[in-house]
Amino acid sequence: MAIELWNADLHLHTNLSLCAPRDTTVHTFLDNCKGEGLDTIGISNHIYLPELLRSNGQPEANGTERALKLLPEIKELRKMSDVKLLFGCEGETFRDQGISLPLEDGRYFDYVLLAPSHINNFPAFYAKYDITSPDSLRDIILERFLFACSLDYGVPTAICHPLYPIISGCEEAVVNGISDSVLADCFTTAVKCGKAIEIHACLYRETTTLDSEGLSPTYLRVLSAAKACGCKFYFGSDAHRTSSFIGKHALLHRAAERVGITKADMWDMT
Protein backbone atom coordinates (compact mmCIF):
# COMPACT_ATOMS: atom_id res chain seq x y z
CA MET A 1 0.00 0.00 0.00
CA ALA A 2 1.33 3.43 -0.95
CA ILE A 3 2.08 5.92 1.82
CA GLU A 4 0.71 9.43 1.24
CA LEU A 5 3.57 11.86 1.79
CA TRP A 6 2.10 15.23 0.83
CA ASN A 7 1.18 16.00 4.45
CA ALA A 8 4.26 14.38 5.95
CA ASP A 9 7.61 15.21 7.52
CA LEU A 10 10.17 12.41 7.40
CA HIS A 11 13.22 14.18 8.83
CA LEU A 12 12.81 14.58 12.59
CA HIS A 13 15.26 14.08 15.45
CA THR A 14 14.66 13.14 19.07
CA ASN A 15 17.11 13.29 21.97
CA LEU A 16 18.81 10.14 20.66
CA SER A 17 20.49 12.49 18.21
CA LEU A 18 23.32 14.13 20.12
CA CYS A 19 22.56 17.50 18.49
CA ALA A 20 18.94 17.59 19.77
CA PRO A 21 17.90 18.96 23.19
CA ARG A 22 17.32 16.35 25.88
CA ASP A 23 13.63 17.23 26.09
CA THR A 24 12.95 16.52 22.40
CA THR A 25 10.88 13.33 22.14
CA VAL A 26 8.49 11.79 19.63
CA HIS A 27 5.67 13.62 21.46
CA THR A 28 7.38 16.93 20.65
CA PHE A 29 6.24 16.36 17.08
CA LEU A 30 3.12 14.23 17.51
CA ASP A 31 1.54 16.84 19.76
CA ASN A 32 1.94 19.49 17.06
CA CYS A 33 1.01 17.51 13.93
CA LYS A 34 -2.60 18.69 13.82
CA GLY A 35 -1.60 22.34 13.83
CA GLU A 36 0.90 21.66 11.05
CA GLY A 37 -1.59 19.73 8.95
CA LEU A 38 0.49 16.55 9.06
CA ASP A 39 -0.89 13.04 9.00
CA THR A 40 2.47 11.24 8.73
CA ILE A 41 5.82 11.79 10.41
CA GLY A 42 9.06 9.86 10.38
CA ILE A 43 11.69 9.84 13.12
CA SER A 44 15.17 9.72 11.61
CA ASN A 45 17.83 10.00 14.30
CA HIS A 46 21.48 10.14 13.36
CA ILE A 47 23.46 6.93 12.95
CA TYR A 48 26.89 7.54 14.45
CA LEU A 49 30.22 5.87 13.95
CA PRO A 50 31.25 3.99 17.13
CA GLU A 51 34.19 6.30 17.77
CA LEU A 52 31.87 9.32 17.79
CA LEU A 53 29.64 7.68 20.37
CA ARG A 54 32.64 6.79 22.53
CA SER A 55 34.04 10.32 22.31
CA ASN A 56 30.67 11.65 23.52
CA GLY A 57 30.51 9.22 26.43
CA GLN A 58 27.69 7.11 24.99
CA PRO A 59 27.45 3.42 25.97
CA GLU A 60 26.11 1.94 22.73
CA ALA A 61 28.34 -0.30 20.65
CA ASN A 62 27.30 1.39 17.40
CA GLY A 63 24.94 3.94 15.91
CA THR A 64 22.33 1.44 14.80
CA GLU A 65 22.03 0.09 18.34
CA ARG A 66 21.48 3.61 19.63
CA ALA A 67 18.79 4.41 17.04
CA LEU A 68 16.96 1.14 17.71
CA LYS A 69 16.43 2.11 21.36
CA LEU A 70 13.47 4.16 20.12
CA LEU A 71 11.71 1.33 18.27
CA PRO A 72 9.68 -0.08 21.22
CA GLU A 73 8.25 3.39 21.90
CA ILE A 74 7.45 3.86 18.21
CA LYS A 75 5.54 0.58 18.16
CA GLU A 76 3.50 1.55 21.20
CA LEU A 77 2.71 5.03 19.90
CA ARG A 78 1.51 3.57 16.60
CA LYS A 79 -1.30 1.86 18.50
CA MET A 80 -2.47 5.10 20.09
CA SER A 81 -1.91 7.86 17.55
CA ASP A 82 -4.01 8.92 14.58
CA VAL A 83 -0.79 10.13 12.95
CA LYS A 84 1.06 7.54 10.86
CA LEU A 85 4.44 7.08 12.50
CA LEU A 86 7.42 5.80 10.50
CA PHE A 87 10.77 4.66 11.85
CA GLY A 88 13.73 5.85 9.81
CA CYS A 89 17.29 6.97 10.35
CA GLU A 90 19.89 9.39 8.98
CA GLY A 91 23.15 7.75 7.98
CA GLU A 92 26.42 9.53 7.23
CA THR A 93 28.63 9.08 4.19
CA PHE A 94 32.24 10.13 4.72
CA ARG A 95 35.03 10.58 2.19
CA ASP A 96 37.63 8.56 4.12
CA GLN A 97 35.62 7.00 6.95
CA GLY A 98 33.09 5.02 4.93
CA ILE A 99 29.44 4.92 6.01
CA SER A 100 27.94 5.06 9.48
CA LEU A 101 25.02 2.72 8.68
CA PRO A 102 26.14 -0.73 7.51
CA LEU A 103 24.24 -1.89 4.44
CA GLU A 104 22.86 -4.91 6.28
CA ASP A 105 21.29 -2.67 8.96
CA GLY A 106 18.83 -1.07 6.57
CA ARG A 107 16.40 -3.90 7.34
CA TYR A 108 15.69 -2.45 10.79
CA PHE A 109 14.12 0.72 9.38
CA ASP A 110 11.10 1.75 7.32
CA TYR A 111 13.38 4.02 5.30
CA VAL A 112 16.91 5.42 5.26
CA LEU A 113 18.03 9.02 4.76
CA LEU A 114 21.62 9.50 3.64
CA ALA A 115 23.58 12.67 4.46
CA PRO A 116 26.44 13.50 2.07
CA SER A 117 27.07 17.00 3.37
CA HIS A 118 27.80 17.04 7.12
CA ILE A 119 31.43 17.81 6.33
CA ASN A 120 31.89 20.77 8.68
CA ASN A 121 30.20 18.83 11.50
CA PHE A 122 33.13 16.41 11.54
CA PRO A 123 36.28 18.51 11.00
CA ALA A 124 38.57 15.83 12.45
CA PHE A 125 37.50 13.46 9.67
CA TYR A 126 38.39 16.05 7.03
CA ALA A 127 41.59 17.42 8.56
CA LYS A 128 43.61 16.90 5.39
CA TYR A 129 41.11 18.87 3.29
CA ASP A 130 40.48 22.60 3.20
CA ILE A 131 36.86 22.56 4.30
CA THR A 132 36.82 26.36 4.59
CA SER A 133 37.10 26.62 0.81
CA PRO A 134 33.84 26.63 -1.18
CA ASP A 135 35.57 24.85 -4.06
CA SER A 136 36.89 22.05 -1.85
CA LEU A 137 33.58 21.67 -0.04
CA ARG A 138 31.73 21.55 -3.34
CA ASP A 139 33.98 18.78 -4.68
CA ILE A 140 33.52 16.65 -1.55
CA ILE A 141 29.75 17.15 -1.42
CA LEU A 142 29.29 16.27 -5.08
CA GLU A 143 31.42 13.17 -4.70
CA ARG A 144 29.55 12.09 -1.55
CA PHE A 145 26.17 12.74 -3.19
CA LEU A 146 26.96 10.37 -6.05
CA PHE A 147 28.38 7.83 -3.61
CA ALA A 148 25.21 7.99 -1.49
CA CYS A 149 23.12 7.39 -4.61
CA SER A 150 25.01 4.15 -5.22
CA LEU A 151 24.23 2.60 -1.81
CA ASP A 152 21.58 -0.12 -1.59
CA TYR A 153 19.96 -0.65 1.81
CA GLY A 154 17.09 -2.81 0.60
CA VAL A 155 14.52 -0.30 1.90
CA PRO A 156 13.31 3.06 0.51
CA THR A 157 16.29 5.41 0.59
CA ALA A 158 16.64 9.14 0.01
CA ILE A 159 19.22 11.92 0.06
CA CYS A 160 18.60 14.50 2.79
CA HIS A 161 19.52 18.21 2.59
CA PRO A 162 20.92 17.56 -0.91
CA LEU A 163 24.03 19.60 -1.78
CA TYR A 164 23.62 21.73 1.36
CA PRO A 165 26.97 22.23 3.17
CA ILE A 166 25.72 22.10 6.75
CA ILE A 167 27.14 24.80 9.10
CA SER A 168 29.89 25.68 6.62
CA GLY A 169 29.28 29.43 6.58
CA CYS A 170 29.56 29.51 2.78
CA GLU A 171 26.44 27.63 1.73
CA GLU A 172 25.46 30.01 -1.04
CA ALA A 173 28.93 30.10 -2.61
CA VAL A 174 29.15 26.30 -2.58
CA VAL A 175 25.78 25.72 -4.23
CA ASN A 176 25.86 28.64 -6.65
CA GLY A 177 29.14 27.24 -7.97
CA ILE A 178 27.48 24.01 -9.12
CA SER A 179 26.78 24.28 -12.83
CA ASP A 180 23.43 23.38 -14.36
CA SER A 181 25.01 20.41 -16.13
CA VAL A 182 26.50 19.04 -12.90
CA LEU A 183 23.16 19.44 -11.12
CA ALA A 184 21.56 17.49 -13.94
CA ASP A 185 24.19 14.75 -13.64
CA CYS A 186 23.58 14.47 -9.89
CA PHE A 187 19.81 14.25 -10.09
CA THR A 188 19.78 12.00 -13.14
CA THR A 189 21.94 9.62 -11.12
CA ALA A 190 19.53 9.87 -8.18
CA VAL A 191 16.63 8.90 -10.45
CA LYS A 192 18.54 5.96 -11.93
CA CYS A 193 19.44 4.74 -8.45
CA GLY A 194 15.92 5.19 -7.07
CA LYS A 195 16.88 7.82 -4.49
CA ALA A 196 14.32 10.43 -3.45
CA ILE A 197 15.30 14.05 -2.77
CA GLU A 198 14.44 16.07 0.31
CA ILE A 199 12.57 19.37 0.26
CA HIS A 200 14.59 20.62 3.20
CA ALA A 201 14.69 23.46 5.69
CA CYS A 202 17.73 24.96 3.91
CA LEU A 203 15.12 26.60 1.68
CA TYR A 204 14.28 29.15 4.37
CA ARG A 205 17.31 29.31 6.65
CA GLU A 206 18.93 32.72 6.77
CA THR A 207 22.34 31.41 5.77
CA THR A 208 21.48 32.39 2.19
CA THR A 209 19.65 35.29 0.60
CA LEU A 210 15.88 34.94 0.98
CA ASP A 211 13.27 36.31 -1.42
CA SER A 212 10.05 38.14 -0.58
CA GLU A 213 8.36 34.82 0.33
CA GLY A 214 11.12 33.86 2.74
CA LEU A 215 12.65 31.24 0.43
CA SER A 216 16.17 30.82 -0.91
CA PRO A 217 16.55 31.26 -4.69
CA THR A 218 19.77 29.24 -4.40
CA TYR A 219 17.90 26.15 -3.22
CA LEU A 220 14.83 26.73 -5.36
CA ARG A 221 17.26 26.32 -8.27
CA VAL A 222 18.43 22.99 -6.83
CA LEU A 223 14.86 21.75 -6.44
CA SER A 224 13.99 22.92 -9.95
CA ALA A 225 16.90 20.91 -11.35
CA ALA A 226 15.80 17.82 -9.44
CA LYS A 227 12.23 18.25 -10.66
CA ALA A 228 13.41 18.61 -14.27
CA CYS A 229 15.32 15.33 -13.99
CA GLY A 230 12.28 13.43 -12.76
CA CYS A 231 13.25 13.02 -9.10
CA LYS A 232 10.77 12.01 -6.43
CA PHE A 233 10.51 14.14 -3.30
CA TYR A 234 9.54 14.21 0.36
CA PHE A 235 9.34 16.97 2.97
CA GLY A 236 11.89 17.14 5.77
CA SER A 237 12.02 19.98 8.28
CA ASP A 238 15.11 18.47 9.96
CA ALA A 239 13.54 19.62 13.23
CA HIS A 240 15.47 18.94 16.42
CA ARG A 241 13.10 20.91 18.67
CA THR A 242 9.58 22.36 18.75
CA SER A 243 10.62 25.76 17.41
CA SER A 244 12.07 24.27 14.23
CA PHE A 245 8.90 22.23 13.64
CA ILE A 246 5.98 24.57 14.23
CA GLY A 247 5.21 26.87 11.33
CA LYS A 248 7.78 25.38 8.98
CA HIS A 249 5.71 23.09 6.78
CA ALA A 250 3.86 25.89 5.04
CA LEU A 251 7.25 27.14 3.83
CA LEU A 252 8.23 23.69 2.57
CA HIS A 253 4.96 23.40 0.66
CA ARG A 254 5.38 26.90 -0.71
CA ALA A 255 8.78 25.90 -2.10
CA ALA A 256 7.32 22.79 -3.72
CA GLU A 257 4.60 24.84 -5.37
CA ARG A 258 7.12 27.40 -6.63
CA VAL A 259 8.97 24.75 -8.65
CA GLY A 260 5.90 22.78 -9.70
CA ILE A 261 6.29 19.77 -7.40
CA THR A 262 2.89 18.09 -6.92
CA LYS A 263 1.54 15.01 -5.19
CA ALA A 264 2.44 13.04 -8.31
CA ASP A 265 6.11 13.84 -7.68
CA MET A 266 6.18 12.50 -4.13
CA TRP A 267 8.29 9.55 -3.02
CA ASP A 268 6.69 6.14 -3.52
CA MET A 269 7.66 4.19 -0.41
CA THR A 270 5.86 0.95 -1.32
C-alpha positions as CSV (number, residue, x, y, z in Angstrom):
1,M,0.0,0.0,0.0
2,A,1.3,3.4,-0.9
3,I,2.1,5.9,1.8
4,E,0.7,9.4,1.2
5,L,3.6,11.9,1.8
6,W,2.1,15.2,0.8
7,N,1.2,16.0,4.4
8,A,4.3,14.4,5.9
9,D,7.6,15.2,7.5
10,L,10.2,12.4,7.4
11,H,13.2,14.2,8.8
12,L,12.8,14.6,12.6
13,H,15.3,14.1,15.5
14,T,14.7,13.1,19.1
15,N,17.1,13.3,22.0
16,L,18.8,10.1,20.7
17,S,20.5,12.5,18.2
18,L,23.3,14.1,20.1
19,C,22.6,17.5,18.5
20,A,18.9,17.6,19.8
21,P,17.9,19.0,23.2
22,R,17.3,16.3,25.9
23,D,13.6,17.2,26.1
24,T,12.9,16.5,22.4
25,T,10.9,13.3,22.1
26,V,8.5,11.8,19.6
27,H,5.7,13.6,21.5
28,T,7.4,16.9,20.7
29,F,6.2,16.4,17.1
30,L,3.1,14.2,17.5
31,D,1.5,16.8,19.8
32,N,1.9,19.5,17.1
33,C,1.0,17.5,13.9
34,K,-2.6,18.7,13.8
35,G,-1.6,22.3,13.8
36,E,0.9,21.7,11.0
37,G,-1.6,19.7,8.9
38,L,0.5,16.5,9.1
39,D,-0.9,13.0,9.0
40,T,2.5,11.2,8.7
41,I,5.8,11.8,10.4
42,G,9.1,9.9,10.4
43,I,11.7,9.8,13.1
44,S,15.2,9.7,11.6
45,N,17.8,10.0,14.3
46,H,21.5,10.1,13.4
47,I,23.5,6.9,12.9
48,Y,26.9,7.5,14.4
49,L,30.2,5.9,14.0
50,P,31.2,4.0,17.1
51,E,34.2,6.3,17.8
52,L,31.9,9.3,17.8
53,L,29.6,7.7,20.4
54,R,32.6,6.8,22.5
55,S,34.0,10.3,22.3
56,N,30.7,11.6,23.5
57,G,30.5,9.2,26.4
58,Q,27.7,7.1,25.0
59,P,27.5,3.4,26.0
60,E,26.1,1.9,22.7
61,A,28.3,-0.3,20.7
62,N,27.3,1.4,17.4
63,G,24.9,3.9,15.9
64,T,22.3,1.4,14.8
65,E,22.0,0.1,18.3
66,R,21.5,3.6,19.6
67,A,18.8,4.4,17.0
68,L,17.0,1.1,17.7
69,K,16.4,2.1,21.4
70,L,13.5,4.2,20.1
71,L,11.7,1.3,18.3
72,P,9.7,-0.1,21.2
73,E,8.3,3.4,21.9
74,I,7.4,3.9,18.2
75,K,5.5,0.6,18.2
76,E,3.5,1.5,21.2
77,L,2.7,5.0,19.9
78,R,1.5,3.6,16.6
79,K,-1.3,1.9,18.5
80,M,-2.5,5.1,20.1
81,S,-1.9,7.9,17.5
82,D,-4.0,8.9,14.6
83,V,-0.8,10.1,12.9
84,K,1.1,7.5,10.9
85,L,4.4,7.1,12.5
86,L,7.4,5.8,10.5
87,F,10.8,4.7,11.8
88,G,13.7,5.8,9.8
89,C,17.3,7.0,10.3
90,E,19.9,9.4,9.0
91,G,23.1,7.8,8.0
92,E,26.4,9.5,7.2
93,T,28.6,9.1,4.2
94,F,32.2,10.1,4.7
95,R,35.0,10.6,2.2
96,D,37.6,8.6,4.1
97,Q,35.6,7.0,7.0
98,G,33.1,5.0,4.9
99,I,29.4,4.9,6.0
100,S,27.9,5.1,9.5
101,L,25.0,2.7,8.7
102,P,26.1,-0.7,7.5
103,L,24.2,-1.9,4.4
104,E,22.9,-4.9,6.3
105,D,21.3,-2.7,9.0
106,G,18.8,-1.1,6.6
107,R,16.4,-3.9,7.3
108,Y,15.7,-2.5,10.8
109,F,14.1,0.7,9.4
110,D,11.1,1.7,7.3
111,Y,13.4,4.0,5.3
112,V,16.9,5.4,5.3
113,L,18.0,9.0,4.8
114,L,21.6,9.5,3.6
115,A,23.6,12.7,4.5
116,P,26.4,13.5,2.1
117,S,27.1,17.0,3.4
118,H,27.8,17.0,7.1
119,I,31.4,17.8,6.3
120,N,31.9,20.8,8.7
121,N,30.2,18.8,11.5
122,F,33.1,16.4,11.5
123,P,36.3,18.5,11.0
124,A,38.6,15.8,12.5
125,F,37.5,13.5,9.7
126,Y,38.4,16.0,7.0
127,A,41.6,17.4,8.6
128,K,43.6,16.9,5.4
129,Y,41.1,18.9,3.3
130,D,40.5,22.6,3.2
131,I,36.9,22.6,4.3
132,T,36.8,26.4,4.6
133,S,37.1,26.6,0.8
134,P,33.8,26.6,-1.2
135,D,35.6,24.9,-4.1
136,S,36.9,22.1,-1.8
137,L,33.6,21.7,0.0
138,R,31.7,21.5,-3.3
139,D,34.0,18.8,-4.7
140,I,33.5,16.7,-1.5
141,I,29.7,17.1,-1.4
142,L,29.3,16.3,-5.1
143,E,31.4,13.2,-4.7
144,R,29.6,12.1,-1.6
145,F,26.2,12.7,-3.2
146,L,27.0,10.4,-6.1
147,F,28.4,7.8,-3.6
148,A,25.2,8.0,-1.5
149,C,23.1,7.4,-4.6
150,S,25.0,4.1,-5.2
151,L,24.2,2.6,-1.8
152,D,21.6,-0.1,-1.6
153,Y,20.0,-0.7,1.8
154,G,17.1,-2.8,0.6
155,V,14.5,-0.3,1.9
156,P,13.3,3.1,0.5
157,T,16.3,5.4,0.6
158,A,16.6,9.1,0.0
159,I,19.2,11.9,0.1
160,C,18.6,14.5,2.8
161,H,19.5,18.2,2.6
162,P,20.9,17.6,-0.9
163,L,24.0,19.6,-1.8
164,Y,23.6,21.7,1.4
165,P,27.0,22.2,3.2
166,I,25.7,22.1,6.8
167,I,27.1,24.8,9.1
168,S,29.9,25.7,6.6
169,G,29.3,29.4,6.6
170,C,29.6,29.5,2.8
171,E,26.4,27.6,1.7
172,E,25.5,30.0,-1.0
173,A,28.9,30.1,-2.6
174,V,29.1,26.3,-2.6
175,V,25.8,25.7,-4.2
176,N,25.9,28.6,-6.7
177,G,29.1,27.2,-8.0
178,I,27.5,24.0,-9.1
179,S,26.8,24.3,-12.8
180,D,23.4,23.4,-14.4
181,S,25.0,20.4,-16.1
182,V,26.5,19.0,-12.9
183,L,23.2,19.4,-11.1
184,A,21.6,17.5,-13.9
185,D,24.2,14.7,-13.6
186,C,23.6,14.5,-9.9
187,F,19.8,14.3,-10.1
188,T,19.8,12.0,-13.1
189,T,21.9,9.6,-11.1
190,A,19.5,9.9,-8.2
191,V,16.6,8.9,-10.5
192,K,18.5,6.0,-11.9
193,C,19.4,4.7,-8.4
194,G,15.9,5.2,-7.1
195,K,16.9,7.8,-4.5
196,A,14.3,10.4,-3.5
197,I,15.3,14.1,-2.8
198,E,14.4,16.1,0.3
199,I,12.6,19.4,0.3
200,H,14.6,20.6,3.2
201,A,14.7,23.5,5.7
202,C,17.7,25.0,3.9
203,L,15.1,26.6,1.7
204,Y,14.3,29.1,4.4
205,R,17.3,29.3,6.6
206,E,18.9,32.7,6.8
207,T,22.3,31.4,5.8
208,T,21.5,32.4,2.2
209,T,19.7,35.3,0.6
210,L,15.9,34.9,1.0
211,D,13.3,36.3,-1.4
212,S,10.0,38.1,-0.6
213,E,8.4,34.8,0.3
214,G,11.1,33.9,2.7
215,L,12.7,31.2,0.4
216,S,16.2,30.8,-0.9
217,P,16.5,31.3,-4.7
218,T,19.8,29.2,-4.4
219,Y,17.9,26.2,-3.2
220,L,14.8,26.7,-5.4
221,R,17.3,26.3,-8.3
222,V,18.4,23.0,-6.8
223,L,14.9,21.8,-6.4
224,S,14.0,22.9,-10.0
225,A,16.9,20.9,-11.4
226,A,15.8,17.8,-9.4
227,K,12.2,18.2,-10.7
228,A,13.4,18.6,-14.3
229,C,15.3,15.3,-14.0
230,G,12.3,13.4,-12.8
231,C,13.3,13.0,-9.1
232,K,10.8,12.0,-6.4
233,F,10.5,14.1,-3.3
234,Y,9.5,14.2,0.4
235,F,9.3,17.0,3.0
236,G,11.9,17.1,5.8
237,S,12.0,20.0,8.3
238,D,15.1,18.5,10.0
239,A,13.5,19.6,13.2
240,H,15.5,18.9,16.4
241,R,13.1,20.9,18.7
242,T,9.6,22.4,18.7
243,S,10.6,25.8,17.4
244,S,12.1,24.3,14.2
245,F,8.9,22.2,13.6
246,I,6.0,24.6,14.2
247,G,5.2,26.9,11.3
248,K,7.8,25.4,9.0
249,H,5.7,23.1,6.8
250,A,3.9,25.9,5.0
251,L,7.2,27.1,3.8
252,L,8.2,23.7,2.6
253,H,5.0,23.4,0.7
254,R,5.4,26.9,-0.7
255,A,8.8,25.9,-2.1
256,A,7.3,22.8,-3.7
257,E,4.6,24.8,-5.4
258,R,7.1,27.4,-6.6
259,V,9.0,24.8,-8.7
260,G,5.9,22.8,-9.7
261,I,6.3,19.8,-7.4
262,T,2.9,18.1,-6.9
263,K,1.5,15.0,-5.2
264,A,2.4,13.0,-8.3
265,D,6.1,13.8,-7.7
266,M,6.2,12.5,-4.1
267,W,8.3,9.6,-3.0
268,D,6.7,6.1,-3.5
269,M,7.7,4.2,-0.4
270,T,5.9,0.9,-1.3
